[in-house]
Amino acid sequence: MENRKLASIQRIGAVLPIMGADAIEMVTINSWRVVTKKGEFKEGDLCVYFEIDSFLPIEKDFEFLRKSSYKKMGDLEGFRLRTIKLKGQVSQGLCLPLSVLEKEDEMKIGISKQPWGDQLQLGPYDDAIVIEEGSDVTAYMCVLKYEPPIPAELSGKVKGGFPGFIRKTDEERIQNMTAEYESLKDNHYYVTEKLDGSSATYYFRDGVFGVCSRNLELLESEGNTFWKVARELHIEEKLGTLEENYAIQGELIGEGIQGNSYKIKGQTVLIFNIFNIDTQEYLGLDDMVHFLQKVNVDNKPLELVPVVNYDYKLPPTIDEIIRYADDKSRLNGVTDREGIVIRNKDKSVSFKAISNTFLLKEK
């Protein structure tokens, strides 16, 4: 399973009162806001911060989450952190004191002692972890990224792991970019809608066509939606006409996918990245438009995800970007959009902002 920096040592920013609340208060971690017990932290303290969508193991330190957050992920049991609202305040993630790191050796040393079995592929910890701001303790705390169940028509038959000659896409959340935010303001960006679907990658390399989900390459099999869309849109034929090797990456949406919130008939894929496999470079927005114009020579065109803004300047604060993410989808005016992805024109910088409205409605 893929694991980002889901658990890390962070410094408490502001500590803010919550009107009408006697037992809880709000703290800031970078640009995240988290409800905590009153008096548990003061400004400047170090803590262990767990991001939303973290899947925490069944351990005594997390048992207080059982009523609100117990979840199964496949055969695994744990606690999933979601965006919640308490006393009218949006809270994202979990802050715990550094004492949560003080485990007995038997809890953290060796693969056989991990609560997930060998899922994390951990080796023994010979040295103590470094207690400093920014340290990644995801593996140490046995945290996984929560992945919702995959319908059979999307899971398919596995050919192998995700190809090493293509980069995976996983933009950083804007709330984690507080330190570098000021230095990013000189760039011009474009903004696309982040769609609520399933990530898909299609490639043509040296005469071989491949189809991938987020983490795996899939064999062609009857009923598999990834391959069905590839055949319907003639993706192999389109990529096969080019002199260089390319991969296109997009969001698979439609019937049977994440509840089809956009209410479209059938399934399709909307493109957010085009990757030159030979040069190992992403195409910028203008080059993507020209690329699609070149390959769209039939009545089954490949289309980009909705572009929200073609020339976007970053606002003074990250909070303004988070508010900007809250809106209706360009694909369906009554559906809340999942969020936005912000990229500069050559794609050397990219990050995402997920709509809090969307997160609070998420089941």
N, C-alpha and C positions, 0 to 999 in steps of 0.2 A: 504494500500500500504506500501511496505517496504521502510524505509528511513534510509540511512546511514548518516554519518557525511558529508553531502553535502555542508553545509554552516558553516563556522567557523571563529573565530577571529585568524588571523595569523600575523606574523611579516614579513615585507619586508626584504629580504636579500639584494642582489646586485641590483643596478639600472644601466642598461646598455644602451648605445646609439644604435640606429639602423641606419646603414649607409643609407644616402639619405632621411631620415625621419625628418621633422621639427616639427611635431605635436605629435608624439608618441615615446615611448621608451619601453624597456623591463625591467620587474622586476622579481625577483625570489621569490617564496614562497615554502619553503622546496626545493624539486627538480623539482617543476613546473616552467615553464616560461610563463609569461603572458604579453601581450602588453597592455600598459596603456597610458593615456594622459601624455604628457610631463610635468614634474614638479608637477604632482598630488601627488606623494609619494617621500619620501627620505628614504635612508637606515635606518632600525630600526623602522620605523613607524608601528603601528598596523593598520590592515585593515580588512574588511570582505571579505573572499575569498569563491567563489562559484566554486565547481568542475565541470568539464565537465559531461554531462548527468544530470545536475540539470535542473529541470523544474520550472521556476520562475512564480509567479502569475502575473496577469494583474494589475500592480500598477504603479503609475507615476514614481517611481524611476527606473523602468525597461523599460519604453516606448521607450528609445533610441535603444532598441534591436528589435523593431517590424519588421523593414525591413529585418533584417538578420536572426532572430531567432524565429519568430512567428510560433507556432505549435499547433495542437490539439492532445490531448491524450484522446481518448474516447470522452466523452462529455465536457471535461475540455479544456479551452483555456489558453495558457501561452507561455513562451519563453524558448526554449530548448538551452542549451549551448553545443556547439560542438567544436571539435578541428578545428582551422582555420589557415590560413597562411596569414600574412600581411607583405608587403615589404620583402618577402622572409623568414620571421621568423614564426616558428610554435608557436601559442599561444593557451594555454589550460586553460580555466576557465575565471573567471571575478573577478577583485579586485575593491572594492568600499570603499570609506572612511567610518569611523565609524559613520558618521552622518546618514547613511542609517538606523541605528538602532533607531534613534530618531523619533519614530512614535507617533501619537496621540493614547491615550489609546483605543479609540473605534476601532482602526485598529487591535489591538492585543489581546484584552481581550474577552474571551468567545467564545464558539464554533460558535455561530450564526453570529459572525462578521468575520469569516475566509473566504477568497476568494474561498476556495474549499468547502464550506459548512462544513460538519462534517467529511471530508475525513481523516483529521489528528487526530481526536479524542482528541482535545486539551482541557485542562481546563483553567481557568483564571490564568493569571500571577500575583500573589500577590506581588512578589518581583521583583526588577529590575534584569536584566540579569547581569552576572559577566563579566566585560570588562577585560579579560585577555587572553593572548596567549593560543590558544587551545580550548577555550570555543566553545561548539557546539550551533549554533544558527539556525539550520535547521528548527526546528518547529517554532521558533519565527518569522523567515522570511517566513514561509509558503512555504517552498521548498519541492518539491517531486522529486523522481527519475523518469526520463523519461523512460517509457516502450513502445516499438513499438507495433503497433497493432498485435493482435494474430489471425492467421487464424482460421476459424471455426473448421478445422480438428485437431487443436492443443488445442483449448480451452476446448472442451468436456463438459460433464455434471459434475457438482461439487458434490462431496460426502461430503467434509468438508475442513477445513483448513489443512495446512501442519502438519503432525503428530509430536507431541511434543517429542516423543521418538527417533527422528532422528534429527541430527544437519543439519542445512542448510549450504550450502557452499557459501561463498562470500569473496574471498581473498582480502586483502588490496592491493591497488596500490602501487608499489614500490616508487613512488614520495612522498608518505606520510610517508615514513619510514626513513627520513634523520637522525633523532635524534638517532635511535638505530642501524643504518646501520653498524657502526664499530664493534659493539658487536656481529653481526651476522656472521662475516667473518670466524670465527673458525670452523663453521659447514661445513659438506660436503652435497651437495644437488644433487637432480636430477631434470631435466627440461623436462616438457612435453609441447606439442603444445596446445595452447588455441584455441578451435574450435568455429566457428561461426555457432551455432545451437540453440537448445532449451534445457535447463537443464531438466533432467529427473531423477527421483528416483523410484526404485522398491524395495519393501521389502517383507519379509516373516516373520511373527511374530506370534508364538503360533497358527500355522495352518491357519492364515489369510494372503492372498496375497494382496498387495496394489500397486497402480500406482499413481505417483504424478508428476505434473509439478513443476515449481520453487516454487510456493506459495500455491498450492492447491492439495488435493487428489481428484482423478477423478473416477467416476463411469465408468464401462465398457459400451461402447456404440458403435453402428455401425459407422464406418468411423473415429473413433478417432485414431490418429497416435500413441500416447503413448501406447495404449492397443494393437494396431495392431503389433507393434514391439515386445511387450512382448510375444504375442502368437507366432509370427514367430520364435523368438529365444528361446522359451521354458523356459523363465525366471522363471516362477512359479515352474515348475518341477525341475529346477536346484537348486533353493534356498530351495525347500521343501525336498531335500535329506539330508540336513545338520542337525547336532544335535543342533547347536545353531541358534539363530535368526540373520539374516543379512539384510542389505540394500546395494544395489549397486547404485551408482550415476554416471551419465555420460551425454554426450552431444548427443542429438538426431539430426541427420543430414540426408540430402537427399532431394528427390523431395518434393517441397512444403514447404521447411523450409529455411528461410533466403536466398531465391534465389538459393539454391543448388549450392553454389560457388565451391563445390568440384566435381560437375558433376558426382555424383554416381547414380546408378539406384536403385529405390525404396527408402527405409529408413532403417536406423539402429541406434544403440546406441553404442558409444565407451566409455569405463569406465575410470573414473579418480579417483574415491574413492570407497572403500569398507568399510562399517561401521558395527562393531559388536554391535548389539542393546543391547545384554545382558551385555557386559562390558562397553558400551559407549565409545569405542575406534576405531580409524581408523587403518586399516592395513597399514604397511609400504610397500614399493615397492616390496621387495622380497616376502613378505607374500601375496600380491595381485597376483603376478605371480603364486605362488603355489595354491592359492585359485581357480584361473581360470583353471589351469590344472586339478584340482580335479573335478570341475563341468562340464567341457567341455568334455562330454562323447558321444556327438552326432555330427552330421555334421553341427550344427548351433552354432559355438563357440562364446562366448563373448570375446571381444578383448579390450585391453587398448587403450586409446588415444595415438598418436605417442609420443614416448620418444625421445627427442632431444639430451639429454646428461645424461648419467647414473652416472657420477661423476663430479660434477661442483663445482668449487670454485668461490666465489664472487669476481668480479674484484675490482680494487681500487675505482671506482666511480659508482654512480647510472646511470650516463649518458651512460656508457658502456653497462649496462644491457638494457637500452632503445634502444640503437642501435642494440644490439643482438636480440631483439624482432622482428626487421625488417628482414624478409626473406620470402621465398616461403613455401607454405604448404607441409608437407610430404605426404599429401593425393592427392595433385594435384600440380605438379611442376610449373604451370603457374598462380596459385592463390596466392595472398598475404596472409600470415597467419595473423590471428587476433592478435596473441601475444604468450606469453609463461607464464607458471605457474612454479614457483620455490618452491620446497619443500625439507626439510631435510628428511633423511631416515625414521625417525619415525613419520613424519608429525606434529611435535610439532611447527614447523615454516613453514609458507607458504605465498607467496605473488605473485602478477602477474605484468607483464609489457605488456601493450597493444602497438601494433605497431603503430607508428605515420603515417606510410604509409597507413595502413588500416584505421585509423581514418580519415585521410584527404580525402579518397575516399568514406567514408560512406555517404550514401544519407540521 
